[in-house]
Amino acid sequence: MNEFEKISKELLKGGKANDVKNVVNSAEGKKIGKMVDGNALKKAVAEGDNDTVNKIVNQFLSTNEGKALAKKISESFGKK
């Protein structure tokens, strides 16, 4: 099992899947989705290509929208 599968299982087990989906479907999440090559990201995750995943993540985290989305995700994990 790769690291991304572990994270996914933890999200589902922790009951945070809906919170993450809500954030991803937010205005910021949709804008980021247009900025990121989703197919490249899916392929990199499936292949365990951490370098490519990190490159894609760093690209959108360098934007204001990416920072806002990361903050929303972080805040959603803080909720009980």
Backbone torsions as a table, in degrees:
resi	resn	phi	psi	omega
1	MET	NA	129.3	180.0
2	ASN	-85.3	172.8	-175.6
3	GLU	-60.6	-37.4	-178.3
4	PHE	-68.1	-36.3	176.3
5	GLU	-64.9	-40.2	178.1
6	LYS	-61.9	-44.9	-180.0
7	ILE	-63.0	-43.8	179.2
8	SER	-59.8	-45.0	179.8
9	LYS	-64.3	-38.9	178.1
10	GLU	-64.4	-41.2	178.1
11	LEU	-60.9	-45.9	-179.3
12	LEU	-66.8	-42.1	-179.6
13	LYS	-65.9	-37.3	-177.4
14	GLY	-80.5	0.2	178.2
15	GLY	73.1	20.4	-176.9
16	LYS	-100.9	0.8	-176.3
17	ALA	-58.1	-43.4	-179.9
18	ASN	-66.2	-37.8	178.0
19	ASP	-61.8	-44.9	-179.7
20	VAL	-65.2	-42.6	178.7
21	LYS	-60.3	-41.9	179.0
22	ASN	-61.2	-42.2	179.7
23	VAL	-67.2	-44.7	-178.9
24	VAL	-63.5	-34.1	-179.9
25	ASN	-85.7	1.7	177.5
26	SER	-71.5	171.9	179.3
27	ALA	-57.3	-43.6	179.2
28	GLU	-64.5	-43.1	-179.4
29	GLY	-61.9	-41.5	179.2
30	LYS	-67.0	-38.2	178.6
31	LYS	-65.4	-41.8	177.3
32	ILE	-62.9	-40.7	179.0
33	GLY	-57.2	-32.8	178.0
34	LYS	-77.2	-23.9	-177.7
35	MET	-85.7	-22.5	-174.0
36	VAL	-103.9	140.5	174.7
37	ASP	-78.3	96.0	-176.3
38	GLY	-58.9	-38.7	179.7
39	ASN	-65.6	-40.9	178.6
40	ALA	-65.2	-39.2	179.5
41	LEU	-66.6	-45.9	178.6
42	LYS	-59.9	-43.1	-179.7
43	LYS	-63.5	-44.9	-179.2
44	ALA	-63.2	-41.2	178.7
45	VAL	-64.8	-46.6	-179.2
46	ALA	-60.6	-35.3	-178.6
47	GLU	-89.4	-4.5	-178.0
48	GLY	70.3	26.8	-178.8
49	ASP	-83.5	82.6	-175.8
50	ASN	-62.4	-33.7	-179.8
51	ASP	-61.8	-45.3	179.8
52	THR	-68.3	-41.8	178.1
53	VAL	-59.4	-47.0	179.8
54	ASN	-61.0	-39.9	179.3
55	LYS	-62.3	-46.0	-179.5
56	ILE	-65.2	-45.1	-179.7
57	VAL	-62.8	-44.0	179.6
58	ASN	-63.6	-32.1	178.0
59	GLN	-61.0	-48.0	-177.3
60	PHE	-82.2	-23.0	175.7
61	LEU	-73.0	-14.5	177.6
62	SER	-82.7	-5.3	178.6
63	THR	-100.4	158.6	176.8
64	ASN	-61.9	-38.9	179.9
65	GLU	-65.4	-40.5	178.7
66	GLY	-64.0	-42.0	177.6
67	LYS	-63.4	-40.2	179.0
68	ALA	-64.9	-41.2	179.2
69	LEU	-65.8	-43.8	178.6
70	ALA	-60.8	-38.4	178.5
71	LYS	-65.1	-43.0	178.9
72	LYS	-62.4	-42.1	179.3
73	ILE	-63.7	-45.7	179.5
74	SER	-59.4	-43.7	179.0
75	GLU	-64.4	-37.6	-179.8
76	SER	-66.1	-32.4	177.7
77	PHE	-72.6	-25.0	-180.0
78	GLY	-75.9	-16.4	-179.5
79	LYS	-76.1	144.0	177.5
80	LYS	-101.5	NA	NA
